Amino acid sequence: MPILVKNLKCDAEHCNHKEDIDTKVPLERYIGKSCPKCGESLLTQEDYETVQALQTMAETLDSLFPVVGRNEVSEILLPIELRGDGKLYPRRD
């Protein structure tokens, strides 16, 4: 099951900018993209590498524990956020 990043949020504490991204565009193209409101990064190299590690973990779990009736599971939401340091945090909405 692929990890699908649908939007990017500014890493700056004082900024609440969030934007949807084109999921057909490779995520690495967004590394270093500046926030249009404050100029901070919307995706750091560290956060990108964390997403890649999550992808590897998901692929490993898929291969170890195949799901019977996989067609019934189309999406699993993971309420986390990355803040530019490559660490995972519970999403703050």
Order of alpha helices (4+ residues) and beta strands (2+ residues): beta-beta-alpha-beta-beta
